[in-house]
């Protein structure tokens, strides 16, 4: 009896599995037809092909560069687009869509393709070796996750953050992202995205539709309907959007409405809040609302601001908010993005400056939104407003994997970035966001809370008014230079007894090290260059104005000590400053040659070392000779 | 607190786009809307009296929000 039951169960399970397994053939979605012509086809064949192409608005391509010799062609939808394609739902035969400004069809139905295929077979059969539907294999099945959204190829920003690999692990299921913005309208490419109830704080009603176009675009980056054969893709497309309208049709709103929306989100189950908005003014009401949501476990993300200012705007600037700066398609800080204090991480925001003042749409972030008349359009925007939802989307992928405390989400985000080794002005925060390594790290699960605090403290994020970024200067290197300078000075004094005076000590100090702590000192709202200047040694003066710690060969040489000696040697006290400087520059150049030979323009490490070494030797000679000639006078 | 600023009207194309007043000292202010359409012309040199609205936040985030109370046009672009 038991055996019989087991057999029934086995076959029952087998039947269930088989009936649910659609099989490869059943997933027969195809978006192109592959044609292999006979090697001796007549020119008529190409004419027939051309006729079919025109009839159905398709394009003919050799399958790849290698295909030409094999007479292998594909017939696929014509994909020539101008910018800002608008779906007009113009009826083409049998219910397909065409976008105006974009000749690409968003995809024929299966039946329609079958019809085209039949016609191709009939017309072209006699010339062809084979005519087959060019199946697009369901990607999850084979292990890739490239979505079928026709405009996905224009979303450089998604490739940039490594999204396809991230989708293998998470698509944001079960996470609610509140979009506090101009509202969100359910445009065609948000139809398959799940929404939860939101609120319109501007007009005080339940309908949080967009009347501007900004919020819908932002929501699209987070969770545009994806793999739906339409439009573009979004990052966490299985997450739910909570639309909260706080900005009016002009894109402005009051702090009280924003604070209320934050509390609403926290009270109605939002896991993440995205605020692609900001202002220069601080507000206790806003801060309290943020603390409230944070303590309820909501991860809060905001745009750093678009004024190329050396501190993030509020609310991005609050310690409990993840401030996001923007990068262009090349990964550089976007020209408009705020930076410095308050920036925690960077993400694609786009740069649409074209040559000669034209607008380069391809450099922006493309999503589905509405135009001024409320019609659905696909439009490219640039701004930290576009960068912030990238982080919100990736945060949703992370939370979907079971990491829910905001401090832990931030920890995963920051530790999984592509780090920028040389970022003294904090353009990028922890670095460039990387969705694939974020979900990879999140899947490891365990994160030590103490580690996170240690990390916060080490990177100087704990003080709200100013912070010192230990990563900017290499403290051990500076200590080597200080100690080395004093040792060398002591040695020289053994040879030529001179008095150790105030000027000499200062020379020793400024030549090699400077007030180096100031180089990594950030105060909110202050430009960072004066601090870098004050904090620079003679050797480092040449890189004060460039965003790098690589040494400038002009200042990292014997030149300045030499000039100082020429001009100051006649002065009783300042000459000692010059001699001291020469000694410490010598030590600094030696230390850099050994430990940190990064230089501008000289990219080869050994050439840089040779350059620094030769100049160090010259500095030593200079110090030696001048100390020798001067010591008699003291 | 009212302030008086001389500067040039410029359109910013960040995000959806917004109107700004760039002062002669090169500080960018975002003009709070709605504002008089006669004022919103690229390159217009103006003198405005306005109020800084630190209680307002925007999607453009290009500078402090300036509510214009009064203005006079100094020169067309």
Interface residues (C-beta under 8 A of the other chain):
Chain A: X181 X182 X212 X213 X214 X247 X250 X251 X252 X253 X254 X255 X256 X258 X276 X277 X278 X279 X280 X281 X282 X283 X303 X305 X306 X307 X313 X314 X315 X336 X338 X352 X359 X381 X382 X383 X384 X385 X386
Chain B: X12 X13 X14 X15 X16 X18 X28 X32 X33 X34 X54 X55 X56 X57 X58 X59 X60 X61 X62 X63 X64 X65
